[in-house]
Amino acid sequence: MPLLGPTDELPHPPRRVLVAGTSGSGKSTLANLVARTLGLPYVEMDSLFHGPQWTKRPEFESDVRRFVKLGAWATEWQYSPARPVLLEHADTLVWLDHPRHVVMRRVAVRTAVRRVRRQELWNGNVEPPLHTVFTDREHLLRWAWKSHSRTGERVRAVLEGEHAERVTVVRLRGQREVDQWRSGPLRRAAERGEESVR
């Protein structure tokens, strides 16, 4: 199946949607919007993964295996143990391929705002002090910088692999393309889906 862009029509109304992108690209925001537009349940991967003190929840993999068996959902394509399982059940993969400077600006602002507000995230976790960007090799800002190109490598592997004929892949570069896709092909796919159940 060819790689689709922001104005290409979707071949079918998506029912099991993954949103791929590096940290700060807007995966969760778009996955949630896709779910609302298509009338699908939204499952937030971070809430399944993170336990207290930023530890991995022991139930993570079993929770993922449980929800992918549902007939419909939208979520983020992240976390190494989950990616193969998610892809095996997905019918659509949306790739947020934003420039590095866009992603870094977004993740820096988001991290600073969450820290200043002491915003509780998942299972009581809050962002660490801002100075830890210089001391923690796994700090989100450093992770976003060094992992920026990995999403593209993973998506290209999908396009060349065993799921290429089954999974529709959409590439969106920048917020303008995201907005184009949401108001165009995604909206029309949702309308087709509504018509098919009447």
N, C-alpha and C positions, 0 to 999 in steps of 0.2 A: 504494500500500500504506500502511495507517495506521501512525503512529508507535506502536511498542510500548513497554510499560512493564515493570517488573521481574517481574510475575506473568503477563504475557501469553504464551501458548504460541507457540513459534516455528513457522512454517508448514512448515519442513523442517529436517532436520539440517544445520547450516551446514558448508560445506566450504572456503570461502575467506572468512576473517573479518578485518575491520579493526577496530581499537579506536582511537577518536578521543578526544582530550582535550588540555588544555593541559599544559605541562611540570609534573610533579609530581602529576598526577591519577591515576597508577597504570596508564597504558597498557600498559607493558611487563609489569608484574606480571599484569594481567588477560589480555593476549594469550597469555602463557605458560600460564596456568591454563586458558584456553579450549582451547589446543592439546593440553594433556595430557588434559583431559576428553574431547575429541572424537577423540583419536588422530591429530592433525594435526601436521605439521612446524611448528615455530615459527621465524620468521625475524626477527631483531632489526634494525630499521632503523638504529639508531645504529651498530651494528657495520659495516654496509655503507657508511654515509655518512662516518664520521670516519677520516681518515688521521692520520699523525703530526703533532704540533703543531696539532691541531684543524683541519686542512685537509680539504677535501672530497676523497674518493678519486675519481680520474678514472674508475674503473670503476663508479661508483655507479649511474648510469642503466641501463647494460647489465646489471648484476647484478639490478636490479629487474625489468627486462623478461624476464630469464631465469627468475626464480623464479615470477613470476605465471602463467607458462604451465603450471606444475605443476598437477595436479588438485586439490590441497588444501594449505592453509597458514593460519596466523594470524600477523598482524603489526600494527604500529602504523600509523595513517594520519597520516603526517607527512612533511615536506619537500616544498616546492612542486613541484620537478621530478617527484616520484614520485606525488603524490596522484592526478592524472588516470589514470595507468596502473594504479595499485592499484584505484581505484574501477571502472574498466572491467572488471576481472576478478573483483571481489568479489561475493559473494552476501549478505553480512551485514555491517552496520556497527553497532558498539556505541559509543554516545556517552556518555562519562563527563562528566556535566554537574554537577560538584561546585561548591559555593559557593566564592567566591574565597578566603575565610579558610581553608578546609580545604586547598585547593591550596597556598597560600602557606606554611602551617605545614609541610606535607609536604615541599615542595621546599627550604625552609630547613633542616629537620632533615637531610634526605638530603645536601644540599650540605655542611653542616658536618661530618657524620660522614665522608663521603668525603674531605674535605680533611684532617681530623685524622688519619685512618688512612693518608693518602697512597695511597688505593686506586687501583690501575691500572684504567682503564676500557677504552677501545678503542684498539688500536694504540699502547700506551705512554702514552696521555694520562692526566693527573691533573687534579683540580679546581684552579683557580688560587687564590692566596691569598685569604682571606675579605675583605680590605680592598678587593679589586677590584670589589666590588659598588658602591662609591662612585665608581670611576673608569672602569669599563667600561660603556658604554651598552648593550652586548649581553650583559652578565652574565646568567646563567640566572635569577636572582631577579628582575631588572628585566624580563626577557623574559616570565617567567610572569605578572607583574603586568599588563603592557600588552597581552599577547596573550590574556588570559582569555576575552574575549567572541568572539574570532575563530572558535573551533571551532563555536560555536552558529550563526554566520553561514554557515559552510561546510556544516554538516549541513542547515540549512534550505534551502540551495540544492540539495542532493541531493534533499530531499523534494519540491521543486518542479520538478526538472529531468528530464532524459531517462532517468535511471536509477531514478526513483521506483517504477516498477512491478516492477523486477527485483531491487532491493536491499532486504532487510529491515533496517529501522533500529530499534534498541532504545535508549531513553534511560534512563540510570541516574543518579539524583541522590543522592549520599551513599553511604557504605560499606554501610549497612543494605540499600539497594536492590541494590547489587552482590552482597551475600551472598544476598539473596532470589533473585535471578536465577540465580546459580550453582547454588544447591541445588534450584531449581525448574525453570523452563523449560529451562535449559542442560542440566541433568542428564537430564531426560526426553528432550530431543532426542538426546542421546548414546545413551540406551537404545534409542530408535527406530532410530537408525542402526545399532546393533549387531544388532538384530532383522532389519533389512532385508538384511544380508549373510549371515545364517544359512541 
